[in-house]
Amino acid sequence: MSKTKKSSIGNFNTLFNNNTSIKTKKTSKPSKPSKPSKPSKTLKTSKQSKSSKLSKPSKYISKLKNISIDYLQKIYNLDVYKNTIASFYTLNNPIITYLVSYNDKESKNLIKNGISNLKLVSAYKLSNIEDTFKMIDISYKLNKNLLKDLKVKKCPQIVQYASEDFTRGIRVFLDARYKHLPINLSNGFVKLWEILHTFNLLAKNNTNTNNNNSFKVFHIAEAPGQMILCAKYYAEKKHPYITDYDWRANSLNPFNYEVKTKFGALRDDYKLIRNNPHKWLWGADNTGDITRVKNIKWFKNYINTKWLNNKIDNKIDNKIDNNLDNNKIDLMIGDGGLGTDTNSIYNLQKLDLAQVINVVACSSIGGACVIKHFTSYMIDKPETIEATSFFISFIYLYYICFEEVNLFKPYTSDATSGEFYVIGKGFKGIENNELEKLYTILNNFKVNYALFPKNALPDTFINQINNFLELMSSYNIKGYEKQNLLLKCYKETKEMKNSSKNSSKNSSKNSVKINTIIDCDKYLNEDKLKDILIPRYNQWIKINEFE
Ligand SMILES: C[S@@+](CC[C@H](N)C(=O)[O-])C[C@H]1O[C@@H](n2cnc3c(N)ncnc32)[C@H](O)[C@@H]1O
């Protein structure tokens, strides 16, 4: 997999270098004979230290802006096609990054004092990861251009079906094959199944001697609620000793006037709200909005006094308060999301930030979490190119508050999206004064702001997150490449059909004829496509023990 990814990125670097030589011609400077480019070396250069002249990101990015789409299409070469075709067949691991805690003096000290270093500060630069983000732009722009060529706004259905692979395909397949499922599955259901299984999140600690067979789950930002159904079903199927399964859930309240006016109509698709009114928590103002501090305080109070029946004693902080094994929240699940086209960067980032603050406010000691987040750069919102320090710093909050943190992009998550999940295990607890600091940060948050100053983050941590962001970017690029390849196939096939009627002069002007390299019909014919997809789905079922 890494080989494939590298060569794709390498290809884009080649592309960038070639473009530089084109620009030189335009400005009529004497052109040097262009050297054959070496993709992997170029990639390395873009990641070199800040002092390297070759890797100045601003120049690099401004040059990228000048690349013409026509030119891009012409050099979108054979190598990319071959690598992309291989990815239709391979089932490599999805992205899993296990965050490691290092014991060197600097890392140890910074992690130990982590929370006390909390401070809302304006965005700062941590690395050249932005160069990699910009490469997603290129494949995205190609995608838009191909759609424009085809005179369509959305991908043709067959291209969508073939390229999105597990994203929606598997749930349709599972629905058709298994008749005993609790409901028609959504993508949220299969994603959560994959996560619960991969990280064994419902297994109780074997050392527990209290005969504890209860399991409590608090879902945030969860309507309409497929993940509620999934977690419960998973517990029944895989952990039958859990006899006392209990859940509560929150989301924007679809029946609240303010929510309806601000966010539009939300629906109670599975009647989970109507049928379980006492299990849904809408907070102090009945909106359910988790970005409001008064609501977070309300949830925390409800959990301690009503759900867990813990006596609130102001002298005892929540480090002790929540620590009874049979009387704790075992798992928090958050799936917060808002449309990027209709919401501001502020709202989107605040939702990410609010989810992590809700987790540290409401988790019990030893508890786990599964929370959806997005990588910081949003293609349609250019200012987010400066959001890396915001991103790294809110992941750092998980890192210092949980014994173990993993970043995971499931097979079943859309390959072209920045969506991924943070899986935390073993919540360490937080003091009330520290929580108050976080509430102040949430109330004063500004776009792209970071939660920790630069010198509060260990290099050992930053390096790990940079690597994760690179993996995610390559994965996104690969997702677009798959679609782009099939769009070209689709276009050529259409043209060929027409040209068989109107002689062959109608063919595409772009250099490589895709139908001469790959058998497009294999990927654009639904029946033939099943020969590729179904064995992959069966393998997913095996790996994730869905039977
Ligand atoms: C992707 S949907 C969740 C889908 C759900 N996991 C399922 O499988 O059915 C995202 C949810 O986040 C909720 N949400 C967005 N912003 C929120 C906020 N500020 N407070 C609470 N919920 C929020 C939306 O109302 C929506 O229900």
The ligand as an SDF file (V2000), in Angstrom:
LIG
                    3D

 27 29  0  0  0  0  0  0  0  0999 V2000
  -23.5640   12.1170   11.0500 C   0  0  0  0  0  0  0  0  0  0  0  0
  -24.8990   12.5870   12.0490 S   0  0  0  0  0  0  0  0  0  0  0  0
  -24.9290   11.2850   13.2310 C   0  0  0  0  0  0  0  0  0  0  0  0
  -25.4430   10.0050   12.6570 C   0  0  0  0  0  0  0  0  0  0  0  0
  -25.6040    8.9130   13.6730 C   0  0  0  0  0  0  0  0  0  0  0  0
  -24.3300    8.4990   14.2370 N   0  0  0  0  0  0  0  0  0  0  0  0
  -26.2650    7.7040   13.0880 C   0  0  0  0  0  0  0  0  0  0  0  0
  -25.5210    6.7440   12.8030 O   0  0  0  0  0  0  0  0  0  0  0  0
  -27.4740    7.6890   12.9470 O   0  0  0  0  0  0  0  0  0  0  0  0
  -24.2550   13.9330   12.8930 C   0  0  0  0  0  0  0  0  0  0  0  0
  -25.0980   14.4450   14.0120 C   0  0  0  0  0  0  0  0  0  0  0  0
  -24.3650   15.4750   14.6930 O   0  0  0  0  0  0  0  0  0  0  0  0
  -25.3380   16.3250   15.2690 C   0  0  0  0  0  0  0  0  0  0  0  0
  -24.7600   17.6120   15.6600 N   0  0  0  0  0  0  0  0  0  0  0  0
  -24.1740   18.5220   14.8680 C   0  0  0  0  0  0  0  0  0  0  0  0
  -23.8300   19.6130   15.5930 N   0  0  0  0  0  0  0  0  0  0  0  0
  -24.1970   19.3650   16.8680 C   0  0  0  0  0  0  0  0  0  0  0  0
  -24.1290   20.1040   18.0750 C   0  0  0  0  0  0  0  0  0  0  0  0
  -23.5930   21.3220   18.0990 N   0  0  0  0  0  0  0  0  0  0  0  0
  -24.6300   19.5630   19.1830 N   0  0  0  0  0  0  0  0  0  0  0  0
  -25.1820   18.3320   19.1660 C   0  0  0  0  0  0  0  0  0  0  0  0
  -25.2790   17.5840   18.0550 N   0  0  0  0  0  0  0  0  0  0  0  0
  -24.7880   18.0850   16.9180 C   0  0  0  0  0  0  0  0  0  0  0  0
  -26.3640   16.4730   14.1520 C   0  0  0  0  0  0  0  0  0  0  0  0
  -27.5750   16.8940   14.6890 O   0  0  0  0  0  0  0  0  0  0  0  0
  -26.4230   15.0420   13.5990 C   0  0  0  0  0  0  0  0  0  0  0  0
  -27.4670   14.3670   14.2130 O   0  0  0  0  0  0  0  0  0  0  0  0
  1  2  1  0
  2  3  1  0
  2 10  1  0
  3  4  1  0
  4  5  1  0
  5  6  1  0
  5  7  1  0
  7  8  2  0
  7  9  1  0
 10 11  1  0
 11 12  1  0
 11 26  1  0
 12 13  1  0
 13 14  1  0
 13 24  1  0
 14 15  1  0
 14 23  1  0
 15 16  2  0
 16 17  1  0
 17 18  1  0
 17 23  2  0
 18 19  1  0
 18 20  2  0
 20 21  1  0
 21 22  2  0
 22 23  1  0
 24 25  1  0
 24 26  1  0
 26 27  1  0
M  CHG  2   2   1   9  -1
M  END
$$$$
